Amino acid sequence: MAALANSGNNVYTAWQNNDTGHWNVFFAKRSDGGKTLKTMMISAPNKGHTIV
């Protein structure tokens, strides 16, 4: 299940994924009126570190 939030023209979403057999958390941001979506993995708990 994804979480959504907005502030002004920005839209933010976060979700978890287990496609590789390991749970990861992703974050995406739209800040240009919806033209592009920037996505990043913000955690990899099974590897013990955070990616920003």
Secondary structure, DSSP 8 states (H G I E B T S, - for coil): --EEEEETTEEEEEEEE-TTSS-EEEEEEE-STTS--EEEEEEBTTTTB---
